[in-house]
Amino acid sequence: MTRFPQWAASSPTRRRQRLRTRSTGLLAVVCAVVCAVVWAVPAQAVVGGSVSRDGRWSVRLYEDGEPICTGALIAPQWVITGRGGVTGAAAAASSP
């Protein structure tokens, strides 16, 4: 007796039903993603700000030669970054 894969042993009707179910699920996911993108509201993270002029504000922080975080230069000696970019003693010192 020859062994067939499980899909070959099932009936054509059953295979079509599974394909239809998978296709319907995939279509639902695609529609949800498209709707989320089309009707997404822009984030309003900065309130009352102003557009800055072009400049060299962007900073990338490195640790042991590996990039670990990004930040913004706010003064010649100060960089503002998220807490995730600071580890160890520096993180403990900056805790509220």
Buried (B, 14 or more C-beta within 10 A) or exposed (E): EEEEEEEEEEEEEEEEEEEEEEEEEEEEEEEEEEEEEEEEEEEEEEEEEEEEEEEEEEBEBEEEEEEBBEBEBEEEEEBEBEEEBBEEEEEEEEEE
